[in-house]
Amino acid sequence: MTDDAITSNDDLPPCPPILLGIRAALGQSLLEEILSSKILLIGSGGIGCELLKNLALSGFRHVEVVDLDTIDVSNLNRQFLFRSVHVGMPKCVVASEAALRMVPPPPPPPSPPPTPTTRSSQAAAYLPHHGNVFDNSRFNVPFFQKFALVLNALDNVAARRRVNRLCLASDVPLIEAGTAGYLGQVTVIDRRSGTECYECQPKPTQKVYPICTIRSTPSQPVHCVVWAKELYRLCFGPKVEDSMLYEDEEGLRERREGDDDGDGDGDGDEKKDDDGRRTTTTGDEGSADVAAGGAKGGGGSSAYMGAMTDLRSLLGVDPASSPGSSSSSSSSTSPTPYDVASAVRSKAREVISALFVTEIEKQIGMGTYRTADRAPEPLSSSDVDSCRDVVPSPTMRDGCAPTDVWSVRECVAEIASCLVEVAENAIAQDPTFPLPEFDKDDDVAMRFVTAASNLRSYVFGIEPIQSMYDAKGMAGNIIPAIATTNAIVAGLQVLQVFHVLRAQLDVKKNGGEGGKLKECCRYIYCLRDKTRKGYLLQPTTLPDPNPECFVCRNAIVSLALNTNEWTLDMLLKRVVKKELGFAEPTVMIGEDIVYEEGEDIDPSEYAANLAKKMVDLPGGGAGHGSVLRIEDFTQDLEVEVSVSHRDCWVDVDEEKGGEAKDDGRAEMEKFEIGGKKLVAATAASSDSMKGDSVSAESDGFRAASANEGEDVLLVEENYVPRGVNEDSKMPAQTSSEHGNGSKEQLKKRAFADQAENGAKKAKFNVEDAKKPDLSEVMS
């Protein structure tokens, strides 16, 4: 029974017809809270679009949306608020405008009107912020404190850690969500209620990767690997249309002609419709028509499809008489291998130039990278011209190894070599031709994908550059994401919003300090297989905080490394910023400040300390047994790091039965946090941000866009997750006992883990639990 159940319908104020059901279910008081509450949504991609639609249709009239990204063609198949005319425009701007049109009109004011005017009677406003969530000048604690709650729809660890810490510092509830194929989960994080925060659980290294911004703004090596796989399909696939990189030139021309006729969308200034609703582009994101104009300016033709069509003909993938083919089918003389190699190398140079020079320059002209920390740099003409040289590819040289990292010119030579090999096999009518779908065990396929992905990494400044061995580990386990799961999870998030608002309403009515969300909110799993009772949703109680979490429990972090070799600069880049997620750190040894960042800090003041070994730092140095205090006022975060010296590191060769061997990693990679890589540490290194390579710039990060391209996920083999891994937008959980959780609570959570992977038992022992298996979704 709702709080208004005893009130006659005749006594209730007018209500838009679409909200009558919500009022009947939740009550008039909670409906008024919905109409007046300010909500912050981080991300307007896959889950974000669904959330905006749900919020609008549920009556929320005051929503602000933060997203860095722009719309790409690959987003259109499941981010349903976007259309082809929106390609190149900021996601948050277009999504806000689309959602605003769905908001029910305000109820007619009672007579006489209330005084003062409440926010529920004000014009609806869905305000987009096209910017970087790591921009502390805009998105900081005072900004977050304006909202009743925050909804996360992000797809990478670094940005989610940032939002998690800002919400904890602001005492604002955060509703997290994530999907991985058919699996999904939703949870609520609230400091006052004593719930587990996002960083309470360790994050396994490079297990599940959400692939976002594949076409537009890659930020991780895995993004480039997936892009290279799509390029492989574009070059060798039986249907060129199957590739995500395919561009329909006829469609582009039609859209250009339509745009020239003045059918473009919105201007980004404040606008009002018949119901008095308005939308405004805030901050420095620019207007919608500016973004649209950029898209129009570069959207009239494809930069690379013409050259690609000719190349496919040369390779024998398409008939030689295909339009635009540069090969002649009328010649009665069979081409010699030299003629084939020369023609293919020439066309390969044209394709490489189109993909890594012309297309990049086109995107820069469209403003795609105007909010990026680092704009891409097209390949130089000398690098591209090396494709014409008959030089041995790196894999054809003596002494080559799968772990070698290729230079730009070596990557260009490798691509040309692969294309020539395919063309020669086609002429010889090799029975293995045409090439099959991508196979990680196919030598030509992996050489091509590795070289293409590394060229893209070089262009976008993404590190580390991958060896063929590393690329093979990423490329072999990619599965599609499910758009329907996004919709289900977004619906579950809005249901949790209702619970949070009701709890806040009770505090307003009855007084108190809040902190009761554990009583009304749940950690909910979306399962692929039914439980024994036939359920596909499995709710559990919100978990307690991990007492060892340094973010919400102020625990001490232990750090082992070689203090005689590590410099302060290495510590800041690799551990403090990349592993622990500090944005503007202040590092202290005792009472001495050895490094500090901030708006009013002169970078040259501590520059001399950056090159010093840790043992040589002021304040007695940071040797074995020392304690560092690291603070970040932008996140209201302080942690003590206990340093221990270790100069001997060994690696375990799993291929040789666990045999120990010398650790060949670079010194900067030899460290341990807490005996293992705790919390978001390893996730950040794989995420190496966007979302999704952490750079050495002032803030150490590039922002994450939300769910922008969940077309595919990468799952590492033999990965045994608990629920959904962090890179698929939710913190992975463990069934190990921590905090004050009861045994019954642990059993319920362990059961949820097994249920979502097909377990049919209602109850079982945690110690006897069968490991979940993702093989069913790795298709």
N, C-alpha and C positions, 0 to 999 in steps of 0.2 A: 504494500500500500504506500502510495506517495504521501508526501507531507501535505498535499492539498486535496487528498481524497475525500475529505469530509465537506469540501466546498462545492456548492452547486455550480454547474457549468454556467448558469445564468449570472452568477456573481463574479465570474472571471472576466478579465479585460479582453478586448478583441485580440485575435491571434491569426496570423496567416494560415490558410488552410493546410499548407504543407507541413506546418509545425504542430498541428493539432495532435497528431500521434505522439510526438515527443512530449508535449505537455501532459497528455494522458498518462504516459509511462513514467515520466520523471517529476511531474509536478510544476506548478506555476513558478515557485520560488527558484527552482533550479533552471527553468527556462529563462527567467530574467537574468540569472547569473551567466548563462550561455550567451545571451544577447549583449551583455555588457563586458564580458571578460576579454582581456587582451592576450592573444596567443602568439608565440613565436615559433615559426617552423624553419628548421635548418635543412634546406635541400628541397628542390622541386623537380626531381627526376622521376624514377620509377615509382617508388613509394610516395614521394612528395606530391606527385600529381594526384594520386588516389586520395591522399590525405586532404589536399585542398578541396577536392570535390566533396568529400565527406563533411568537412568542416562547413563549407558553404551551405550544403543541403540540410545540415543540422542546426542552422541558425546563427553560427558564429559570424559576427559582423566586424570584428577588429582583429585582423591577422596580419602579421608582418613576416615576410619570407626572405631568407638569406640564401643566395646561391651565386657561385662564381662563374658558372658555365654558360655556354651558348648552345643553341639547339643545332643538332646535326641530323642529317638524313637518317642515320641508323637509329635515332631515338623514336621515330614516328610509328614504329610497329607496336609499341606498348606504352608510350607516354602520351596518353590519349587527349591531353589538353593542347597538343601541338599539331600543326598542319604544315604542309610543304612550304606555304608562303612564309612561315616563321623561321625557316632555316637561316642560321646566322644571327638570330636575335637572342637576347638574354633570356634564359629559361624563366627566371623569377618574374620578369616583366610580363611575358606572355601568359604564364600560368596564373599570375595574380589577376590579370584582366579577364581570363576565361572563368576563373572561379568566382569573381565578383559578379559576373552576369548570372550566376546560379543562386546568389544569395536571395532569399525571400524578401519581398518588400517589407518595410517596417509596418507594424500594426498602426492603425489610425489612432491618433492621440486621444486620451479621454478628455472629457470636458468637465471642469476646467483643466487645462494641462498642468502636470505636476511642476512644482518649483522646489529646487532647481531642476533643470533638465538632466535626466540620467543619460549615461552613455548608450543604453539600449535604444533610446529614441533618436540618437544621432545618426547621421548618414554612415552607411557601411564603408569601410576602408580596408582594402587589401594592399598593403604597401610593400613593394619589392625593394630589396637592397642587393644590387648586383655588385658583390665585392667579396673579399677574402675574409673568412671567419677569423683568421689570425691577425687581422688588422686591429691592433689594440686601440687605435684612436677612435674607431667606430664601434667595434663589438667588444665591450668590456663589461665589468661588473655593474656599473650604473645602468648600462643599456639593458642588461638581462633583468635587472630588478624592476623594470617597468611592466613585466609580464606576469600573468597568473601562473603560467607553466610553459615549458618548452617541449616541442616535439622534434625528435631527431629522425631524419631520413637520409643519413649519410652512408657512404660506402667505403670508408677508409678509416684506419685506426687513428692517425694523427689528429685529424679534425674532430673525431669523436672524443678523443681525450681532452682536447681543448674545450669543447662544449661541456663535457662532464665536469671539468674543474671550474669553469665559470658558473655553472649551475650550483655546485657545492658552495662556492664562495658567495653566491648571491642568495642562497637559501631558497632557490626556486626549483620545484619538482621538474624532473626530466623523464619523459616517456621515450624509451629506446625501442627500436624494432629492427629486425633483420630477416632476410630470406636467403635460402640457398636451394635452388631447385624447388622441389615440392615441400621443403621444410621451412619453418619460420618460427619466430618467437618474439614476444613483447614483454617488456618489464618496466617497472617504475623505479626511479632512483630519487631518493629524498633524504637529505642529511638529517633533518629533524626526526624523521621516522625510523632512523637507524637501519636503512636498507643497504645492501651491497651496492657499491658504486661500479662504474664501468671498468675501473682499473683494479678491482679487488682480486681478479683471477688472472693467472698467467696466460699468456697468449702464445700458442705454439708457432714456430717459425715456418713461414711460407707453406701453409697447408691449403687454405682456401682463399682464392683471390677473386674479388669482384672486379670485373673488367669494365672500367668506365672511360669515357672520352677516348675510345680507341682511334677514331678518325680525326678528332680535332686537337685535343690537348693531352697527349700521353704524359705520364709522370713516373711510371715504373717500367723496368725492363719487361715485365710480363705484358704490359699494354702493347709494347713494340713487337713482342713475339706473336701475340694474337693478330695484330695488324699484318705482320709478315705472312701468317697463315692465310689470311684473307687475300693477300697479294698473290700467294701461290695458287689459290683457287681462281683468282682473276686471270692469271697467266695460263694455267693448265687445266682448269675445270671444264667439264663438258658443257656447262651452261654458265656463261659469263655473268648472267643475272643473279646467280646464286651467291656471288661474293658481296660482302658488305661494302666493298669499295667500288662496286659497279655504279656508274652514273649514266642515266638515260639522257643522252644529249638532246633528243627531241623534246623530252619533258622539260629539260632546263631551258630550252629556247622558248617553249610555250609559256613557262613561268616568267621568263624575262619580258616577253611581250605583254603578258598580263600586268606585270608590275609597271611597265612603261605607260599603260593605260590609266594608271592612277588608282589601282585597286589595293594599294598597300594598307597595312594595319597601323593603328594608333600612333600617337605622337609623343607619348610618355609624359606629357604635362597633365595637370590635374583635369579630370573629366568627370562630368556628372550625367547620369541617365535620367529617365523619367521618374525613377524612384528616389532620386537624390543620392544615389550611390556614387562613390568616386574612387579613383585609383591614382596614385601618385608615384612617380619614380623618384626615389630619394638618393641622397648622397651623390657620389661622383660616377654613378653607373651610366649616365647618358640616357638619352631618350630612345623609345622604341623605334621611332622612324630613322634615327641615326643608324641603329643596328640593322634595321631592314634595308636601309640604303646601302650599307656595306655589302649585304648579301646580294642585293640587286647588282651592284657594281661588278661582282665577280661571279654571278650565277648564270651568265648567259651561255656558257659552254664549259665543257670539261677540259681540264688541263692535261689529262693523260689518256683519255679513252681512245682518241684517234690513233695515237702511237701504239696503244695496247692492242687494238684491233689488228693493226698491221703485224705486230709481233706474233699474235696467235696464228695468223696465217702462215708466217714463216716457220713457226714451230710445227705446223701440221695439225694444230688443234682444231682450227676452223678451215673450211674449204678455201683454196687459194683464190677463188673468185669472189670472196667476201668483199663487200663495199669497203673501199679504202685500202684494200690489200696492196702491198708493194711488190708482191711476187707475181709473176706471170705464169698462167697455166697454159698459155698458147705455145710456149717454147717447146720444141721437140727435143732439145738437148738437155740431158739430165745434168743438173748442177753438180759440180765437183765438191768434195768436202771443204776445200779451201774457199770456194765461192759461198757455200752455206755459212761457214764460220765468219767470213768477212761481212756478209749481209746481216747475220744475227748480231754480231758485235756492234755494227753501226746502229741497228734498231734498238739494241739494248741500251746504248748510250742515250738515244732519244727518250726511251722510257724512263731511265734513271734520272735524266735531267728534268723530265716532266713531273716525276713523283717527288724528287728531293730538292728541286729548285723552283720550277714554275708554280707548282701547287702550294708550296710553302709561302712563296711571295704573294700569291693570290690570297691566302688566308690572312697574311699580315695586313694586306691592303683592306681586307674586310673587317679588320679590328678584332679578329678572333682571339688574339693574344694580348689585348690591351690591358687586361687585369692580371696577367701572368707575372710572376717574379722574374722570369727570364724568358725572353722571346727566342724562338728557334732561329738558327742560322743556317740558311741553305748551303748545300755543298758548293765548293768552289769549282770553277770551270776546269781547273787542272785535274782535280780529283775525278770529275765526270769523264774527262777526255782520256783518262787512263784506261777506260773501258775498251778503247780502240786498240790499245797495245796488246800484242800477243805475248803476254807474260804469264808464267805459271801461277795458277791460283794457289793459295796457301795450303790447301789440302793435297796438292800435287807435288809439294816439295819434300825432299828427304828430311826425316826427323820431325815431321809435323805430329802434333798430339791433339787429342780432342779437347784438352784443357787450354790450348793456345787461344789468346785473344787477338783478333785481327784488327789491323789498322783500317782507316777509311778506304785507302786504295786497294788493300787486300780484299775488303768486302766487295768493292766494285768488280775486281777481277774474278772473285768467286761467283758472283751472280752471272757475269758474262760466260764463265766456264760452264755453269749449269745449263744455261740457255743453249749454248752451242752443243753440248752433249745431248740434250733433248732433241734438237733439230736434226743432228746426225743420226740418232736412233730412228727418228721418224722417216728419214729418207731411206735408211737401210731396212725399213719395215720390221724393226725389232718387235718380237711378239710381246715384249713387256710394255710396248707403247700402244695407246696413249697411257699416260701416267694415271695411276689410281688416285682415289681420294688420299688426302695427306696421311702419311704413315710415318711415325717417328723413327721407325727402323729402316726407312728408305733413305739411302745415302744422299741421293740427289735432293730429295725433299728437305732433309735437315740442313744440308749445306746452303741451299737457297734461303730457307727461313732464317737461319742464323745470320747470314750476311745481310739480308734485307732488314731484319730487326735491329741489327747493330748500326746500320746506316741511319735508321730512324732515331736510335738512341744518340748517335753523334749529332744529328741535326738539332734535337731537343735538349742536348746537354744532360742526358739521363745516365746515371752511373749506378752500379758498375756495368761496364760493357761485358756481354755474356760470351763465354766460350761455347763451342758447339755442344759440349757435355752439359753445361748449365741450361742452354736453350732447349735441349732435348727433354730435360726434366720438367720444364714448364709446358712445352708444347704438346706433350703426350696425354694430358689429362684435362681436357677442356670440355665442359658440359654446358648446355643451354640453361638459362634461368627461366622461370615460369612467371609470366605476367600476372596470372590469376592469384598466385601466392602473394604478390605485392598487394593486390586488392584486399585479400582476406586479412593480411597483417595490418593494413591501414585501417580497416574497420575495427579490429581489435584495439588499436591505439585510441581511436575515438571513444570506444567504450570505457577505456581506462581514464580518458579525459573527464567523462561524466563522473566517475568515482572521485577523482581528485577535486573537481569543483564542488561536489556535494560535501566532501570533508572540509574544504575551505569555507563553504557556506555555513556549516555547523559551527565552525570557530567564530565566524562573524556573529551568529545569533546567540551562542551560548558562552562566548569567551574562551580563553585558553590560548595555548601556544601552538596548537596544531600537532603535527608529528604522529598522526594516526593512520597514515596511508597503508601500513602493513595490515591493518584490520580490514580494509575494504578493497585493496588492489591485489592483483595476482600476477605472477610470472606465468605466462601462457605460451604453450608450445603448439604450433600448427604441425600436425603429423601427416606423413604420407599414407601410413597404414592405420587402420582402425585399432583401437584398443579392444580388449575382450568384451567390453560393454558397448562397443560400436561407436565410440567417440573418435573424432578427428582433432579435437582440441583438448589439451591436457593442462588444466590450471594447477599451479602449485603456489605455496606461500612464498612471499618475497624473501630471499635469503638474507641472512645477517652479514654485516661487513666482515671482511677478512682482517683479523687483528694485525696481520703483517703488511697491510696495504699502506704505503707511505703517503698516499693522496688523501684518504679520508680517515686514516687512523694514526697518522704522524709516526709511522714505524721507521726505525733506522734501516737504511739500505747498506748492505755490505757489498764491497766492490774489490775484486782481486785483479791485479794487473802488475806489469813490470814497471815499478815506479822509477827505475833508472833509465828507462827508454821512453816512457810516455811523457809528452809535453803537455802543458796546460791547454794549448790549442787542440791537440788530439782529444784530450778529455772533454773539452767543451763540445766539439763537433760530434764525436762518436758516442759519448755517454750522456752528457748533460742535456744536450738538445735532441739528439736523435733517439736515444734510448729512454730517457726519463721525461722528455717532452717539455722541457723548460723553454720558454720563448725569449725572455729577457733576464738571464740569470745574473745573480750576484754571488760570487764564490768567496768564502771567508775561511781562513785558517786561524783559529783562535779569534783574536780581535782584529786581525789584519785582513783588509779587503784586498784580494789578489786579482780580482776581475769584477767588472760591473758593466751592465748595459742599461740603457734607458734613454728617454728623450733628452734629458739635460746632461748626459754623460759624454765627455770628450773621448772618442775611441782611442786617441793617441795616449791617453793617460795610463792605460794598462797594456799597451801594445808590447812593451819590452818584456812583459811576463809571458806572453804567448809562446815564445820559442824556448822557454826555460823548461828543464826537466822537472817533474813533480817534486823530486827530492830537493831541488834547488830553489823552490819558490820562497818568497818572503814568509815571515812568521814561523820559521823553523822547517819549512818544507812539508811535503805530504808523503812521508815514507810509511813503512810498515807500522800499523797501529794508530795512524793519524786519523783525525775526524775532520771532515769538511762540512761546513754548513752552507747550503745552497738555498737561495731565496728567489722568488719570482713574484713581485708585487702585482704584476698584471693578472696573475691567476690566484693571488692570495695563497701561495704555496711555499712551504718551507720544509726542508728535509735535511737530515744529518746523514752523511755518507761515511761509513767506517771503511778505511782503506787497508788492504793487506797486500804485501808484496809477493809476487810469484814470477819466477823467471824461467820455470820449466813447464812446458806445455806439450802434451801428447795428443795425438788424434787416433781414433779407432777406425780401422779399415773394415767396414761391414762386409765388403765383398770377400774378405779373407778370414771370415769367422771371428771378427772382433779383434784381430791382431793389432797391437799398438804400434804406432809409427810416429816419426817426428811430425810435428805440426807445421805445415808449410804455409800457413796463413800469414798475411801481412801483420806486422806488429799491432796495427790499429784494430785488428779483429781479435786479438788475444786478450780476452777479459771475461770475467764472470760477475754477474750481479746476483747476490744472494745465493751463490752456489749453483744458480741456474739463471737463465735470462727471465727475470720476473716481469709480471704485469704486461705492459705493452711494449716491452723492450724489443723482443725479436720481431714483433709485429711491425714496429716502426722501421726496423731495418729492411724488412721485405717490402714494406709500404713505401719506404724511403720517399716519401711524399713527393708527388703532388701534394693524393691520398694515397694518395693513394697512392722523388729523391730528395731527401732533405739536403738542402744546399747550405753553403757557408754564409749566406746572406744574413742580414741583421736579425731576422726573426727565425731563421733556420728552417722555414717551412714554405711550401706552396699550399694554398688552400685546397680543400677537398670540395669537389662538387658532389651533389647528392645523386646517388643512384642513377647517374646519368646514362650509363650504358650497361645495364645488366643483361646484355644479350648472351653473355657466356660467363662461366665461372671456371677457374682452374683449380683442380683438386689434386693434391699430391698423392701418389700411391701410398698405400698402407697407412693412410691417415685415419685415426680413430677419434672423432670429435665427440664432445658432449654437446648435443644440440647443434647450433650453428656457430661457426668460427668467427673470430672478430672481423676478418676482412669482408665477410658477407654481411656486415653491419650489426652484429650482436656479439657481446662478449661470450667466449666459450666458457662453459662451466665445468666443474669437476665434481665428482661424487665424493671426494675426500672430505672428511669432516673438518670444519673450521668454525671459529666463532662459537656461538652458543646454540647452534642448530641442534634440534632434538634428533634422535635416531629415526623417529617416525617421519620427520621432515626430510631427512636424508633419503629415506626409502622412497618417498613420493617423488623427489627430484630425480633419483636414479631411475625410477620406473618411467618417468617422462622421457629420459634419454633413450631407453630401450624401445619405448612405444613408437617413437618417431622413426625408428629404423626397422619396424616390423615385429617387435616383440609382442607376444600374445599373452604373456603372463600378467596377472593382476598384481601379484606380490612376489618378491623374490629377495634373496639376500644380496646386499651390495657386493660382497666379496665374490659371489658366484655369478655375477652379472656377465652375460655374454657381450663381447665387444661389438658395437654397432658397425654396420657395413654400408659404405656408400656406393657399392658396385652397381646397384640398381639404377642409380642416377648418373653414373659415369658413362653416358652414351653419346 
